[in-house]
Amino acid sequence: MLLRHTPTEITERKALSINPAKTCQPIGAMYASLGIHNCLPHSHGSQGCCAYHRSTITRHYKEPVMAATSSFTEGASVFGGQANLVQAIDTIFTVYEPEVIAVHTTCLSETIGDDIPQIARKAAADGKIPAGRYVIHANTPSYVGSHVTGFASMTRAMVDYFAASTGNKIHQVNVIPGYVEPSDMEEIKRLADLLGIRTVMFPDTSGVLNAPQTGKYEMFPKGGTTIEALRSTGDSMATIALGILASGPAARALDSKCKVPCEILDLPIGITGTDNFIDIMRKTAGVHVPEEITAERGKVLDIVTDMHQYFYGKKVALVGDPDQLIALTEFLVSIDMMPIHILTGSPAKGFEDRIRTITKNIPHEVNVKAAGDMFLFHQWVKNEPVDLLIGNTYVKYIARDEDIPFVRFGFPILDRIGHSYFPTVGYNGAMRLLVKILDALMDRLDRDAPEERFELVL
Protein backbone atom coordinates (compact mmCIF):
# COMPACT_ATOMS: atom_id res chain seq x y z
CA MET A 1 0.00 0.00 0.00
CA LEU A 2 2.34 2.70 -1.31
CA LEU A 3 0.03 5.63 -0.56
CA ARG A 4 -1.80 4.16 2.44
CA HIS A 5 -1.26 7.33 4.48
CA THR A 6 -3.37 9.50 2.15
CA PRO A 7 -6.33 10.59 4.30
CA THR A 8 -9.89 10.75 3.02
CA GLU A 9 -10.59 14.04 4.80
CA ILE A 10 -9.82 16.90 2.41
CA THR A 11 -8.28 20.04 3.91
CA GLU A 12 -7.91 23.29 1.98
CA ARG A 13 -4.23 23.95 1.22
CA LYS A 14 -2.84 27.19 -0.21
CA ALA A 15 0.87 27.15 0.56
CA LEU A 16 1.68 23.47 0.13
CA SER A 17 1.67 21.28 -2.96
CA ILE A 18 2.02 17.52 -2.44
CA ASN A 19 3.20 15.52 -5.45
CA PRO A 20 2.52 18.15 -8.16
CA ALA A 21 0.65 16.93 -11.22
CA LYS A 22 3.03 18.68 -13.63
CA THR A 23 6.67 19.13 -14.54
CA CYS A 24 8.61 22.38 -14.93
CA GLN A 25 8.66 24.98 -17.70
CA PRO A 26 12.16 24.22 -19.10
CA ILE A 27 11.10 20.67 -19.99
CA GLY A 28 8.34 21.99 -22.24
CA ALA A 29 10.68 24.59 -23.73
CA MET A 30 13.28 21.90 -24.46
CA TYR A 31 10.66 19.69 -26.08
CA ALA A 32 9.48 22.56 -28.31
CA SER A 33 13.10 23.38 -29.25
CA LEU A 34 13.62 19.84 -30.48
CA GLY A 35 10.86 20.56 -33.01
CA ILE A 36 13.16 22.96 -34.92
CA HIS A 37 15.40 21.37 -37.55
CA ASN A 38 19.10 21.35 -36.60
CA CYS A 39 18.41 22.99 -33.24
CA LEU A 40 20.32 22.40 -30.01
CA PRO A 41 18.36 23.30 -26.87
CA HIS A 42 20.38 25.15 -24.24
CA SER A 43 19.58 25.31 -20.54
CA HIS A 44 20.85 28.56 -19.01
CA GLY A 45 21.46 27.41 -15.47
CA SER A 46 23.15 24.63 -13.55
CA GLN A 47 24.19 21.23 -14.90
CA GLY A 48 21.70 19.52 -12.59
CA CYS A 49 18.74 21.36 -14.12
CA CYS A 50 19.74 20.40 -17.65
CA ALA A 51 20.35 16.79 -16.61
CA TYR A 52 16.84 16.54 -15.15
CA HIS A 53 15.19 18.06 -18.21
CA ARG A 54 17.12 15.83 -20.62
CA SER A 55 16.59 12.67 -18.59
CA THR A 56 12.82 13.20 -18.28
CA ILE A 57 12.37 13.60 -22.03
CA THR A 58 14.79 10.74 -22.72
CA ARG A 59 12.90 8.40 -20.38
CA HIS A 60 9.56 9.35 -21.93
CA TYR A 61 10.69 8.82 -25.54
CA LYS A 62 13.43 6.22 -25.04
CA GLU A 63 15.60 8.37 -27.30
CA PRO A 64 18.87 10.20 -26.56
CA VAL A 65 18.06 13.88 -26.11
CA MET A 66 20.91 16.30 -26.72
CA ALA A 67 21.04 19.64 -24.92
CA ALA A 68 23.71 22.04 -23.71
CA THR A 69 24.01 23.93 -20.44
CA SER A 70 25.66 27.10 -19.15
CA SER A 71 26.99 25.04 -16.20
CA PHE A 72 26.56 27.64 -13.48
CA THR A 73 28.97 27.44 -10.55
CA GLU A 74 28.97 29.53 -7.38
CA GLY A 75 30.54 32.44 -9.24
CA ALA A 76 27.95 32.54 -11.99
CA SER A 77 25.20 32.16 -9.41
CA VAL A 78 26.38 35.31 -7.65
CA PHE A 79 27.68 37.50 -10.48
CA GLY A 80 25.49 36.33 -13.36
CA GLY A 81 25.84 33.88 -16.19
CA GLN A 82 26.82 36.15 -19.09
CA ALA A 83 30.37 34.87 -19.42
CA ASN A 84 29.17 31.27 -19.24
CA LEU A 85 26.54 31.74 -21.95
CA VAL A 86 28.85 33.64 -24.32
CA GLN A 87 31.45 30.89 -23.97
CA ALA A 88 28.77 28.21 -24.42
CA ILE A 89 27.49 29.83 -27.63
CA ASP A 90 31.03 29.94 -29.04
CA THR A 91 31.73 26.32 -28.11
CA ILE A 92 28.40 24.99 -29.38
CA PHE A 93 28.66 26.61 -32.81
CA THR A 94 32.32 25.59 -33.12
CA VAL A 95 31.99 21.96 -32.01
CA TYR A 96 28.40 20.88 -32.76
CA GLU A 97 27.47 23.22 -35.62
CA PRO A 98 23.71 23.55 -35.07
CA GLU A 99 21.70 26.01 -37.11
CA VAL A 100 19.87 27.30 -34.03
CA ILE A 101 20.61 27.46 -30.31
CA ALA A 102 17.33 27.72 -28.37
CA VAL A 103 18.09 29.09 -24.90
CA HIS A 104 15.62 28.56 -22.09
CA THR A 105 16.16 29.97 -18.63
CA THR A 106 15.90 28.22 -15.27
CA CYS A 107 15.01 29.27 -11.73
CA LEU A 108 18.59 30.30 -10.99
CA SER A 109 19.18 32.49 -14.04
CA GLU A 110 15.72 34.06 -13.70
CA THR A 111 16.32 34.88 -10.04
CA ILE A 112 19.65 36.50 -10.93
CA GLY A 113 17.92 38.42 -13.71
CA ASP A 114 20.14 37.52 -16.67
CA ASP A 115 19.12 39.41 -19.82
CA ILE A 116 19.35 36.74 -22.54
CA PRO A 117 18.79 39.03 -25.57
CA GLN A 118 21.53 41.36 -24.33
CA ILE A 119 23.89 38.42 -23.83
CA ALA A 120 23.10 37.12 -27.32
CA ARG A 121 23.81 40.57 -28.78
CA LYS A 122 27.16 40.60 -27.01
CA ALA A 123 27.98 37.15 -28.37
CA ALA A 124 27.11 38.36 -31.87
CA ALA A 125 29.21 41.53 -31.43
CA ASP A 126 32.14 39.37 -30.30
CA GLY A 127 31.84 37.24 -33.43
CA LYS A 128 30.65 34.14 -31.57
CA ILE A 129 27.55 33.61 -33.76
CA PRO A 130 28.48 32.58 -37.33
CA ALA A 131 26.61 34.00 -40.31
CA GLY A 132 23.40 32.13 -41.00
CA ARG A 133 23.19 30.83 -37.43
CA TYR A 134 20.72 31.94 -34.77
CA VAL A 135 20.22 32.21 -31.01
CA ILE A 136 16.64 32.41 -29.76
CA HIS A 137 15.35 32.38 -26.20
CA ALA A 138 12.35 31.91 -23.91
CA ASN A 139 12.01 32.89 -20.27
CA THR A 140 10.96 29.76 -18.38
CA PRO A 141 11.41 29.98 -14.60
CA SER A 142 10.37 26.72 -12.95
CA TYR A 143 8.69 28.40 -9.99
CA VAL A 144 5.72 29.45 -12.14
CA GLY A 145 3.71 27.71 -14.85
CA SER A 146 4.41 24.16 -16.00
CA HIS A 147 5.90 22.22 -18.89
CA VAL A 148 2.89 23.30 -20.97
CA THR A 149 3.53 27.03 -20.47
CA GLY A 150 7.24 26.44 -21.14
CA PHE A 151 6.31 24.82 -24.45
CA ALA A 152 4.02 27.76 -25.24
CA SER A 153 6.77 30.29 -24.48
CA MET A 154 9.34 28.63 -26.74
CA THR A 155 6.78 28.18 -29.51
CA ARG A 156 5.96 31.87 -29.31
CA ALA A 157 9.70 32.62 -29.48
CA MET A 158 9.77 30.91 -32.88
CA VAL A 159 7.25 33.49 -34.06
CA ASP A 160 9.04 36.40 -32.42
CA TYR A 161 12.45 35.51 -33.86
CA PHE A 162 11.63 34.04 -37.27
CA ALA A 163 8.15 34.80 -38.64
CA ALA A 164 8.23 37.52 -41.29
CA SER A 165 5.72 38.97 -43.73
CA THR A 166 6.80 39.82 -47.27
CA GLY A 167 3.35 40.99 -48.28
CA ASN A 168 2.90 38.08 -50.67
CA LYS A 169 0.42 35.60 -49.24
CA ILE A 170 1.11 31.88 -49.68
CA HIS A 171 -1.70 29.36 -50.04
CA GLN A 172 -0.64 27.49 -46.91
CA VAL A 173 -1.94 27.07 -43.38
CA ASN A 174 0.14 27.22 -40.22
CA VAL A 175 -0.66 24.48 -37.71
CA ILE A 176 0.52 24.78 -34.12
CA PRO A 177 -0.06 21.27 -32.75
CA GLY A 178 0.05 21.89 -29.00
CA TYR A 179 1.86 19.79 -26.42
CA VAL A 180 1.32 16.41 -28.07
CA GLU A 181 3.41 13.43 -29.12
CA PRO A 182 5.48 13.19 -32.34
CA SER A 183 2.98 10.56 -33.49
CA ASP A 184 0.16 13.07 -33.02
CA MET A 185 2.01 15.65 -35.09
CA GLU A 186 2.46 13.07 -37.85
CA GLU A 187 -1.26 12.27 -37.74
CA ILE A 188 -2.26 15.94 -37.96
CA LYS A 189 0.01 16.39 -40.99
CA ARG A 190 -1.41 13.23 -42.57
CA LEU A 191 -4.96 14.54 -42.24
CA ALA A 192 -3.90 17.86 -43.76
CA ASP A 193 -2.27 16.00 -46.67
CA LEU A 194 -5.45 13.99 -47.25
CA LEU A 195 -7.34 17.28 -47.40
CA GLY A 196 -4.82 18.52 -49.95
CA ILE A 197 -3.71 21.44 -47.79
CA ARG A 198 -0.15 22.72 -47.69
CA THR A 199 0.85 23.30 -44.07
CA VAL A 200 3.70 24.49 -41.92
CA MET A 201 3.65 22.80 -38.53
CA PHE A 202 5.70 24.30 -35.73
CA PRO A 203 7.15 22.93 -33.63
CA ASP A 204 7.36 19.49 -35.20
CA THR A 205 9.08 16.73 -33.23
CA SER A 206 8.07 13.96 -35.63
CA GLY A 207 11.15 12.41 -37.16
CA VAL A 208 13.16 13.68 -34.18
CA LEU A 209 11.88 11.82 -31.11
CA ASN A 210 10.35 8.90 -33.01
CA ALA A 211 13.00 8.52 -35.69
CA PRO A 212 13.79 5.02 -37.01
CA GLN A 213 16.81 3.02 -35.91
CA THR A 214 19.32 3.17 -38.76
CA GLY A 215 22.44 1.98 -36.97
CA LYS A 216 24.00 5.41 -37.43
CA TYR A 217 23.89 8.13 -34.77
CA GLU A 218 22.68 11.55 -35.89
CA MET A 219 22.91 14.39 -33.43
CA PHE A 220 20.42 16.38 -35.50
CA PRO A 221 17.78 14.05 -37.00
CA LYS A 222 16.04 14.81 -40.28
CA GLY A 223 12.81 16.00 -38.66
CA GLY A 224 11.85 19.38 -37.30
CA THR A 225 10.57 22.61 -38.82
CA THR A 226 13.16 24.43 -40.93
CA ILE A 227 14.04 28.08 -40.46
CA GLU A 228 12.83 28.76 -44.00
CA ALA A 229 9.43 27.29 -43.13
CA LEU A 230 9.26 29.28 -39.90
CA ARG A 231 9.96 32.49 -41.81
CA SER A 232 7.18 31.68 -44.27
CA THR A 233 4.57 31.45 -41.51
CA GLY A 234 4.18 35.24 -41.70
CA ASP A 235 2.88 34.91 -45.27
CA SER A 236 0.43 32.05 -44.59
CA MET A 237 -3.27 32.65 -45.12
CA ALA A 238 -4.25 31.42 -41.64
CA THR A 239 -3.07 29.73 -38.45
CA ILE A 240 -4.85 26.83 -36.77
CA ALA A 241 -3.75 26.54 -33.14
CA LEU A 242 -4.62 23.34 -31.28
CA GLY A 243 -4.91 23.85 -27.54
CA ILE A 244 -5.57 27.21 -25.92
CA LEU A 245 -2.77 27.07 -23.34
CA ALA A 246 0.02 25.48 -25.39
CA SER A 247 -0.65 27.00 -28.83
CA GLY A 248 -2.72 30.13 -28.23
CA PRO A 249 0.14 32.55 -27.38
CA ALA A 250 2.10 31.79 -30.56
CA ALA A 251 -1.00 32.05 -32.75
CA ARG A 252 -1.97 35.41 -31.28
CA ALA A 253 1.61 36.68 -31.58
CA LEU A 254 1.68 35.71 -35.27
CA ASP A 255 -1.62 37.49 -35.83
CA SER A 256 -0.30 40.62 -34.13
CA LYS A 257 3.11 40.57 -35.83
CA CYS A 258 2.22 39.49 -39.37
CA LYS A 259 -1.57 39.87 -39.51
CA VAL A 260 -2.12 36.14 -40.05
CA PRO A 261 -5.66 35.39 -38.77
CA CYS A 262 -5.88 32.53 -36.31
CA GLU A 263 -8.41 29.97 -35.11
CA ILE A 264 -7.72 28.48 -31.67
CA LEU A 265 -9.34 25.07 -31.25
CA ASP A 266 -9.33 22.25 -28.74
CA LEU A 267 -6.97 19.39 -29.45
CA PRO A 268 -8.49 17.01 -32.04
CA ILE A 269 -8.96 14.19 -29.54
CA GLY A 270 -12.13 12.19 -30.10
CA ILE A 271 -14.92 12.62 -32.60
CA THR A 272 -16.06 16.19 -31.88
CA GLY A 273 -12.53 17.58 -31.55
CA THR A 274 -11.44 15.99 -34.82
CA ASP A 275 -14.66 17.05 -36.56
CA ASN A 276 -13.98 20.67 -35.59
CA PHE A 277 -10.37 20.50 -36.79
CA ILE A 278 -11.31 18.97 -40.14
CA ASP A 279 -14.14 21.47 -40.63
CA ILE A 280 -11.99 24.53 -39.90
CA MET A 281 -9.21 23.25 -42.18
CA ARG A 282 -11.79 22.59 -44.92
CA LYS A 283 -13.30 26.07 -44.67
CA THR A 284 -9.94 27.82 -44.38
CA ALA A 285 -8.45 26.20 -47.49
CA GLY A 286 -11.69 25.86 -49.45
CA VAL A 287 -11.41 22.11 -49.99
CA HIS A 288 -13.69 19.08 -49.74
CA VAL A 289 -13.31 16.27 -47.20
CA PRO A 290 -12.19 13.10 -49.00
CA GLU A 291 -13.89 9.74 -48.57
CA GLU A 292 -10.84 8.31 -46.78
CA ILE A 293 -11.31 10.67 -43.83
CA THR A 294 -15.07 10.05 -43.76
CA ALA A 295 -14.39 6.28 -43.63
CA GLU A 296 -12.00 6.72 -40.68
CA ARG A 297 -14.68 8.63 -38.80
CA GLY A 298 -17.16 5.84 -39.53
CA LYS A 299 -14.82 3.27 -38.00
CA VAL A 300 -14.73 5.23 -34.73
CA LEU A 301 -18.53 5.36 -34.67
CA ASP A 302 -18.66 1.64 -35.38
CA ILE A 303 -16.48 0.84 -32.35
CA VAL A 304 -18.60 3.06 -30.11
CA THR A 305 -21.80 1.47 -31.40
CA ASP A 306 -20.53 -2.10 -31.05
CA MET A 307 -19.07 -1.67 -27.55
CA HIS A 308 -21.28 1.03 -26.05
CA GLN A 309 -22.48 -1.21 -23.22
CA TYR A 310 -18.96 -1.34 -21.80
CA PHE A 311 -18.55 2.45 -21.82
CA TYR A 312 -22.00 3.45 -20.60
CA GLY A 313 -22.11 4.95 -17.13
CA LYS A 314 -18.51 4.12 -16.21
CA LYS A 315 -16.99 6.65 -13.82
CA VAL A 316 -13.56 8.00 -14.79
CA ALA A 317 -10.89 10.06 -13.02
CA LEU A 318 -8.51 12.10 -15.20
CA VAL A 319 -5.28 13.93 -14.44
CA GLY A 320 -3.00 15.64 -16.96
CA ASP A 321 -2.48 18.77 -19.04
CA PRO A 322 -5.33 21.28 -19.47
CA ASP A 323 -5.61 21.18 -23.26
CA GLN A 324 -5.60 17.39 -23.30
CA LEU A 325 -8.09 17.05 -20.47
CA ILE A 326 -10.61 19.40 -22.07
CA ALA A 327 -10.66 17.40 -25.31
CA LEU A 328 -10.51 14.03 -23.57
CA THR A 329 -13.36 14.91 -21.19
CA GLU A 330 -15.52 15.94 -24.14
CA PHE A 331 -14.75 12.63 -25.87
CA LEU A 332 -15.60 10.54 -22.81
CA VAL A 333 -18.87 12.39 -22.25
CA SER A 334 -19.81 11.82 -25.92
CA ILE A 335 -19.56 8.03 -25.45
CA ASP A 336 -21.63 8.16 -22.23
CA MET A 337 -18.80 7.72 -19.75
CA MET A 338 -18.81 9.91 -16.63
CA PRO A 339 -15.61 11.86 -15.91
CA ILE A 340 -16.17 12.86 -12.28
CA HIS A 341 -12.65 13.75 -11.08
CA ILE A 342 -10.66 16.02 -13.43
CA LEU A 343 -7.44 17.66 -12.22
CA THR A 344 -4.53 19.45 -13.87
CA GLY A 345 -1.35 20.58 -12.19
CA SER A 346 -0.94 23.47 -14.62
CA PRO A 347 -2.38 26.89 -13.82
CA ALA A 348 -4.99 27.41 -16.53
CA LYS A 349 -7.44 30.27 -16.54
CA GLY A 350 -10.92 29.17 -17.57
CA PHE A 351 -10.13 25.46 -17.30
CA GLU A 352 -12.53 24.72 -14.47
CA ASP A 353 -15.41 26.61 -16.10
CA ARG A 354 -14.84 24.83 -19.40
CA ILE A 355 -14.84 21.38 -17.78
CA ARG A 356 -18.00 22.18 -15.82
CA THR A 357 -19.71 23.22 -19.05
CA ILE A 358 -18.73 19.96 -20.77
CA THR A 359 -19.87 17.83 -17.80
CA LYS A 360 -23.00 19.80 -16.86
CA ASN A 361 -25.36 17.01 -17.94
CA ILE A 362 -23.54 14.20 -16.14
CA PRO A 363 -25.87 12.77 -13.46
CA HIS A 364 -23.15 12.94 -10.83
CA GLU A 365 -21.21 15.53 -8.84
CA VAL A 366 -18.01 16.46 -10.68
CA ASN A 367 -14.76 17.51 -9.00
CA VAL A 368 -12.51 19.76 -11.10
CA LYS A 369 -9.34 21.63 -10.17
CA ALA A 370 -6.64 23.63 -11.96
CA ALA A 371 -3.20 23.96 -10.34
CA GLY A 372 -4.01 20.96 -8.16
CA ASP A 373 -1.81 18.07 -7.09
CA MET A 374 -1.83 14.28 -7.06
CA PHE A 375 -2.52 14.17 -3.32
CA LEU A 376 -5.89 15.88 -3.79
CA PHE A 377 -6.59 13.69 -6.83
CA HIS A 378 -6.00 10.57 -4.72
CA GLN A 379 -8.29 11.91 -2.00
CA TRP A 380 -11.07 12.39 -4.53
CA VAL A 381 -10.66 8.81 -5.73
CA LYS A 382 -10.67 7.49 -2.16
CA ASN A 383 -13.87 9.34 -1.33
CA GLU A 384 -15.65 8.47 -4.60
CA PRO A 385 -14.12 5.41 -6.31
CA VAL A 386 -14.16 5.20 -10.10
CA ASP A 387 -14.11 2.46 -12.73
CA LEU A 388 -11.10 3.83 -14.61
CA LEU A 389 -8.08 6.09 -14.09
CA ILE A 390 -6.45 7.99 -16.97
CA GLY A 391 -3.17 9.84 -16.53
CA ASN A 392 0.61 9.68 -16.73
CA THR A 393 2.88 7.03 -15.22
CA TYR A 394 2.71 8.49 -11.71
CA VAL A 395 -0.96 7.52 -11.50
CA LYS A 396 0.08 3.85 -11.34
CA TYR A 397 0.63 4.17 -7.58
CA ILE A 398 -2.97 5.26 -7.03
CA ALA A 399 -4.19 2.55 -9.42
CA ARG A 400 -2.30 -0.10 -7.46
CA ASP A 401 -3.37 1.08 -4.02
CA GLU A 402 -7.03 1.51 -4.97
CA ASP A 403 -7.13 -1.49 -7.35
CA ILE A 404 -8.56 0.47 -10.28
CA PRO A 405 -7.96 -0.15 -14.02
CA PHE A 406 -5.53 2.39 -15.45
CA VAL A 407 -4.90 3.82 -18.94
CA ARG A 408 -1.66 5.73 -19.47
CA PHE A 409 -2.13 9.04 -21.26
CA GLY A 410 -0.20 12.32 -21.27
CA PHE A 411 3.28 13.28 -20.07
CA PRO A 412 5.42 11.74 -18.80
CA ILE A 413 4.92 8.04 -19.56
CA LEU A 414 8.09 6.38 -18.31
CA ASP A 415 7.17 2.71 -18.00
CA ARG A 416 5.56 1.96 -21.37
CA ILE A 417 6.26 2.59 -25.04
CA GLY A 418 4.07 3.31 -28.04
CA HIS A 419 2.98 6.88 -27.34
CA SER A 420 5.59 8.32 -29.70
CA TYR A 421 4.56 5.96 -32.53
CA PHE A 422 0.76 5.66 -32.22
CA PRO A 423 -1.38 8.82 -32.16
CA THR A 424 -4.27 9.68 -29.87
CA VAL A 425 -5.44 12.60 -32.04
CA GLY A 426 -7.64 12.34 -35.12
CA TYR A 427 -10.03 9.51 -35.86
CA ASN A 428 -7.20 6.94 -35.82
CA GLY A 429 -6.16 8.26 -32.42
CA ALA A 430 -9.75 7.99 -31.18
CA MET A 431 -9.79 4.32 -32.17
CA ARG A 432 -6.56 3.72 -30.27
CA LEU A 433 -7.94 5.42 -27.16
CA LEU A 434 -11.17 3.44 -27.35
CA VAL A 435 -9.26 0.16 -27.63
CA LYS A 436 -7.01 1.05 -24.69
CA ILE A 437 -10.03 1.94 -22.55
CA LEU A 438 -11.87 -1.23 -23.58
CA ASP A 439 -8.84 -3.40 -22.86
CA ALA A 440 -8.52 -1.96 -19.36
CA LEU A 441 -12.22 -2.36 -18.54
CA MET A 442 -12.65 -5.81 -20.09
CA ASP A 443 -9.45 -7.20 -18.59
CA ARG A 444 -10.90 -6.24 -15.21
CA LEU A 445 -14.16 -8.03 -16.06
CA ASP A 446 -12.20 -11.18 -16.90
CA ARG A 447 -10.13 -10.91 -13.73
CA ASP A 448 -13.06 -10.39 -11.38
CA ALA A 449 -15.59 -12.79 -12.91
CA PRO A 450 -16.43 -15.73 -10.60
CA GLU A 451 -15.97 -19.26 -11.99
CA GLU A 452 -19.65 -19.74 -12.75
CA ARG A 453 -19.80 -16.51 -14.82
CA PHE A 454 -16.44 -16.68 -16.55
CA GLU A 455 -17.51 -16.99 -20.19
CA LEU A 456 -15.73 -16.70 -23.52
CA VAL A 457 -17.34 -13.26 -23.95
CA LEU A 458 -18.38 -11.38 -20.80
WOTARA-V911925 format. One record per residue. N is the residue number from 1. RES is the residue in one small letter. BURIAL is 1 if it has 16 or more other ideal C-beta (glycine too) atoms within 10 Angstrom, else 0. Layout:
N;RES;BURIAL, N;RES;BURIAL
This chain:
1;m;0, 2;l;0, 3;l;0, 4;r;0, 5;h;0, 6;t;1, 7;p;0, 8;t;0, 9;e;0, 10;i;0, 11;t;0, 12;e;0, 13;r;0, 14;k;0, 15;a;0, 16;l;0, 17;s;1, 18;i;0, 19;n;0, 20;p;1, 21;a;1, 22;k;1, 23;t;1, 24;c;1, 25;q;1, 26;p;1, 27;i;1, 28;g;1, 29;a;1, 30;m;1, 31;y;1, 32;a;1, 33;s;1, 34;l;1, 35;g;1, 36;i;1, 37;h;1, 38;n;1, 39;c;1, 40;l;1, 41;p;1, 42;h;1, 43;s;1, 44;h;1, 45;g;1, 46;s;1, 47;q;0, 48;g;0, 49;c;1, 50;c;1, 51;a;0, 52;y;1, 53;h;1, 54;r;1, 55;s;0, 56;t;1, 57;i;1, 58;t;1, 59;r;0, 60;h;1, 61;y;1, 62;k;0, 63;e;1, 64;p;0, 65;v;1, 66;m;0, 67;a;1, 68;a;1, 69;t;1, 70;s;1, 71;s;1, 72;f;1, 73;t;0, 74;e;0, 75;g;0, 76;a;1, 77;s;0, 78;v;0, 79;f;0, 80;g;1, 81;g;1, 82;q;1, 83;a;0, 84;n;1, 85;l;1, 86;v;1, 87;q;0, 88;a;1, 89;i;1, 90;d;1, 91;t;0, 92;i;1, 93;f;1, 94;t;0, 95;v;0, 96;y;0, 97;e;0, 98;p;1, 99;e;1, 100;v;1, 101;i;1, 102;a;1, 103;v;1, 104;h;1, 105;t;1, 106;t;1, 107;c;1, 108;l;1, 109;s;1, 110;e;1, 111;t;0, 112;i;1, 113;g;0, 114;d;1, 115;d;0, 116;i;1, 117;p;0, 118;q;0, 119;i;1, 120;a;1, 121;r;0, 122;k;1, 123;a;1, 124;a;1, 125;a;0, 126;d;0, 127;g;0, 128;k;1, 129;i;1, 130;p;0, 131;a;0, 132;g;0, 133;r;1, 134;y;1, 135;v;1, 136;i;1, 137;h;1, 138;a;1, 139;n;1, 140;t;1, 141;p;1, 142;s;1, 143;y;0, 144;v;0, 145;g;1, 146;s;1, 147;h;1, 148;v;1, 149;t;1, 150;g;1, 151;f;1, 152;a;1, 153;s;1, 154;m;1, 155;t;1, 156;r;1, 157;a;1, 158;m;1, 159;v;1, 160;d;0, 161;y;1, 162;f;1, 163;a;1, 164;a;0, 165;s;1, 166;t;0, 167;g;0, 168;n;0, 169;k;0, 170;i;0, 171;h;0, 172;q;1, 173;v;1, 174;n;1, 175;v;1, 176;i;1, 177;p;1, 178;g;1, 179;y;1, 180;v;1, 181;e;1, 182;p;1, 183;s;1, 184;d;1, 185;m;1, 186;e;1, 187;e;1, 188;i;1, 189;k;1, 190;r;0, 191;l;1, 192;a;1, 193;d;0, 194;l;1, 195;l;1, 196;g;0, 197;i;1, 198;r;0, 199;t;1, 200;v;1, 201;m;1, 202;f;1, 203;p;1, 204;d;1, 205;t;1, 206;s;1, 207;g;1, 208;v;1, 209;l;1, 210;n;1, 211;a;1, 212;p;0, 213;q;0, 214;t;0, 215;g;0, 216;k;0, 217;y;0, 218;e;0, 219;m;0, 220;f;1, 221;p;1, 222;k;0, 223;g;1, 224;g;1, 225;t;1, 226;t;1, 227;i;1, 228;e;0, 229;a;1, 230;l;1, 231;r;1, 232;s;1, 233;t;1, 234;g;1, 235;d;1, 236;s;1, 237;m;1, 238;a;1, 239;t;1, 240;i;1, 241;a;1, 242;l;1, 243;g;1, 244;i;1, 245;l;1, 246;a;1, 247;s;1, 248;g;1, 249;p;1, 250;a;1, 251;a;1, 252;r;1, 253;a;1, 254;l;1, 255;d;1, 256;s;0, 257;k;0, 258;c;1, 259;k;0, 260;v;1, 261;p;0, 262;c;1, 263;e;1, 264;i;1, 265;l;1, 266;d;1, 267;l;1, 268;p;1, 269;i;1, 270;g;1, 271;i;1, 272;t;1, 273;g;1, 274;t;1, 275;d;0, 276;n;1, 277;f;1, 278;i;1, 279;d;0, 280;i;1, 281;m;1, 282;r;0, 283;k;0, 284;t;1, 285;a;1, 286;g;0, 287;v;0, 288;h;0, 289;v;0, 290;p;0, 291;e;0, 292;e;0, 293;i;1, 294;t;0, 295;a;0, 296;e;1, 297;r;1, 298;g;0, 299;k;0, 300;v;1, 301;l;0, 302;d;0, 303;i;1, 304;v;1, 305;t;0, 306;d;0, 307;m;1, 308;h;0, 309;q;0, 310;y;1, 311;f;1, 312;y;0, 313;g;0, 314;k;1, 315;k;1, 316;v;1, 317;a;1, 318;l;1, 319;v;1, 320;g;1, 321;d;1, 322;p;1, 323;d;1, 324;q;1, 325;l;1, 326;i;1, 327;a;1, 328;l;1, 329;t;1, 330;e;1, 331;f;1, 332;l;1, 333;v;1, 334;s;1, 335;i;1, 336;d;0, 337;m;1, 338;m;1, 339;p;1, 340;i;1, 341;h;1, 342;i;1, 343;l;1, 344;t;1, 345;g;1, 346;s;1, 347;p;1, 348;a;1, 349;k;0, 350;g;0, 351;f;1, 352;e;1, 353;d;0, 354;r;1, 355;i;1, 356;r;0, 357;t;0, 358;i;1, 359;t;1, 360;k;0, 361;n;0, 362;i;1, 363;p;0, 364;h;0, 365;e;0, 366;v;1, 367;n;1, 368;v;1, 369;k;1, 370;a;1, 371;a;1, 372;g;1, 373;d;1, 374;m;1, 375;f;1, 376;l;1, 377;f;1, 378;h;1, 379;q;1, 380;w;1, 381;v;1, 382;k;1, 383;n;0, 384;e;0, 385;p;0, 386;v;1, 387;d;1, 388;l;1, 389;l;1, 390;i;1, 391;g;1, 392;n;1, 393;t;1, 394;y;1, 395;v;1, 396;k;1, 397;y;1, 398;i;1, 399;a;1, 400;r;0, 401;d;1, 402;e;1, 403;d;0, 404;i;1, 405;p;1, 406;f;1, 407;v;1, 408;r;1, 409;f;1, 410;g;1, 411;f;1, 412;p;1, 413;i;1, 414;l;0, 415;d;0, 416;r;0, 417;i;0, 418;g;0, 419;h;1, 420;s;1, 421;y;0, 422;f;1, 423;p;1, 424;t;1, 425;v;1, 426;g;1, 427;y;1, 428;n;1, 429;g;1, 430;a;1, 431;m;1, 432;r;1, 433;l;1, 434;l;1, 435;v;0, 436;k;1, 437;i;1, 438;l;1, 439;d;0, 440;a;1, 441;l;1, 442;m;0, 443;d;0, 444;r;0, 445;l;0, 446;d;0, 447;r;0, 448;d;0, 449;a;0, 450;p;0, 451;e;0, 452;e;0, 453;r;0, 454;f;0, 455;e;0, 456;l;0, 457;v;0, 458;l;0
